Amino acid sequence: MACTDHDHTVPKFTPTSEENNLVEFIDVANVKILNSFIKPNGKSKEDFLNLSLPENNEKITLESDCDNQILLIIPFLTNVTLYSILLETKDSEGTLKHLNLFNNLNESFNDFNSVSRREPDQSTEIIHNSTTVPEYPLDRVRIFKNCNKLHIFLPDNMEDDEDLITRITYLEIRGEPSNKKTNNGLDANLTTKVFLKDATFESLGNPKDHKKVEQNNSAIMDL
């Protein structure tokens, strides 16, 4: 279903800072990472999402599995206004083409088929040859205000080759929470730690969850 109630022109970007990092407001336990696995082995989605913390200097990579596409579904502990996304993909085998973003989709869009058929709320071309981690401004006024869930979809590459591996080596989401405490009562000024259960994997992907699974088994990480 195409969105028709707004255009996709991003307003003039207001600079952000590390203070706008929303990592503490991500509902890590319910984050879903589809068609991907985390390297090195033994690292969790919490480790990957915490890359943006100042004390974390580990090299952790999110890598696509059965084809080039990656879908991340990131819920928040409270409503937030999103300012920007910092995303580094320069280690990908293909030259990535688009970054598609969706605001507040329900669970019926938690798969590749449904997301691929929907027009993104904001789409931008991937930045290449940057000497720093590229920052992608979001429409904080009209689209990404009062956001409780963000879908991040990397659908394609310049080579139109689905066999080329896509890699995300850094992800940071910046914005402002609607209040200074999360829905769980956690103070925004306190650093919190989320402990996750051991990783579990599906041996076979659901054929309805990915548009290219007719010839490939899709690995879906959903901890």
N, C-alpha and C positions, 0 to 999 in steps of 0.2 A: 504494500500500500504506500503510495507516494505521499509525502507531506506537502500540503498546499497552503498552510496557514502562515507561512513566513518565507522570506527569501534567504539566501545563503551568503549574503555579503557581510563579512566580518567588520564590525566597527573598528575605529582606530584603536590600536593596542596600547593599553597602559602597562608599563613595565612591571614585572613581578620580582619576587625575591625568595630566598630560601625560607623566609618566615611564612610564606604562603603554602608551604609543603603540607599536603593533606594526608600524608601516610598514616598518621595516628587516627584518622577518621575512616579508614578503609575497613570494612567488615571482612577481615582476612579469611575467617572460617568459611564464608560463603562465596568467596571469589572462585570463578570457574575459568579454566584455561584449556581451550579446545584445540585439538590437533597439534599438541606441543609437548615437549618434555624439557626439564631443567637440567643443565649441566653446570658443574660436575655432578655425578651421581651422589645421592644423599642429601642434596640441597632441596629445600621446600619452596613453595610459592611465597611463604613468609620471608624467606631469605631473599628471594628475587625482588619482592616489593620493597623490602627494607634497604635495597641498594641506594636509595636516595637519602638515607640517614647519614649525617656527617661522619659518624664513627665507622661506617661500613665502607671498606675499600677492597672488598673481595671481588674477584672476577667471576660473575655468574651470568649464564646465558640462557635465554629462552629460545628454543630451536623448534622449527616446524617439523612435523613427522611425515605423514604420508603424501603431502604435497606442499606447496608454497604458502598456503593460507594459514593465518593465525586469527583466532577470535578470543578476546579477553572480556569477561563479564565482571564488572567491579561494582559491588554494592557499597554503600556508605552507611555508617552508624547513625548519621543524622543528615538532614538535608544540607546541601552545600551549593554555593555558587562557584562554578568552575571558571578559572581564568585562562589556564593553558595546560598543555601537555609537553613534557620534555621526553623525546623518544630518540634513541640511537639505534640505527639498523645497518650501519656501514659494513658490518661483517657478513651481511647476507650474500649468498651466491648470486642472486639476481639483483637487478637494479629496480628496487621497489618503486611502485608508481603512485599509489593512493593510500591515504589514511582516512578511513571512514568512521565517523563517530555518531552514536545514537544516544539520545537522552530518555531515561525512564521507560524503557521497553519492558513489557511484562514477560513472564516465563515462556510464552509461546514463541518468543524470538531467541531462545537460547540454543540455536543451532545454525549451521551454515546456510541451509536452504532458505529459511525464513528471512534471515538478515540479508542475504544476497538479493532477495526480491524486493526489499524495501529501500526506498531512497534515504540516504543518510541525512541526519539533521545538519551535519556539517561534513564536508569532504575537502581535503586539501592534498596537494601534491607533496610527495616525500622530498625533503631537502637532501641534496647530495653535496659531497665535497666540502662539508663544513668542518672547521677546525675545532669547534666546540659541539656539545650536544645540542641538536636543533630544538628550538622551542616553537610550538605551534599554538598561536593565539586562538582562543575560543570566544564565541559570541556570548559573553556573560550577561548581556542585557535582555536579549530576546529569547535565547534558546536554552542556555545552560544555567539558568537560575532555578533554585529549588530542585536541584538534581539529587535523586536518591540512588540511581544506578546508571552506570556508564558502560556501554558496549564499545569496545575498540576493535575494529576489524581491518586487517591488512589483506586485501583481496587479490592483488595482482602485482606483476612486475613488467618492466619495459620489454622484456624478452618474450612475454606471453608463454613462458615455460613453467608449467606447474611442478616440474621435478626439481627446480632449483630451491635450495633450502633458504628459508627466511630466518634471520636471527635478530633478536632484540637483546641488546647488551646494556641498556639503561632505560628505565621508565620512571618518570616522576609526574605526579598530578598536583597542580597548584590551584588554589582557590581560597574560599572563605566559608567556614561553617555558619549555619544559620544561628547557632548559639555556641557558647563556649564550653558546653558539656555535650557529650554524646548521649544517645538514647539509653545507654547503659549507665549513665551517671558519671562517666569518666571526665575528669577535669582536663581541658585542652592544654593546660600548662604543665601537666604531669606526663612524663614519658611512660607509656604502657607497653607491656610485652604480651603478645598472644602466643600461647603454646598450642601447637597443632597435634592432632593424632597422627599416627604413622600413615604414610602414603598408601593408597590403594589404587589399583589400576584395573580397567576393563580389558579382558583379553581380546575381545572383539568389539568394535565400535557399532553403534546402532546405525543401520543403513539409512535411516531417515535424518540423521544428524549431520550429514555431509554430502554435498552434491556430487563428489567424485568418488564415492566409496564403491561404485560398481566394480572397480578393478583393484581397489586398495582398501585394506582394513584401517579405519581411522582410529588413532589412539587419542583418547579423551581423558584429560586429567581433571578430576572433580573430587577434591579432598573434602 
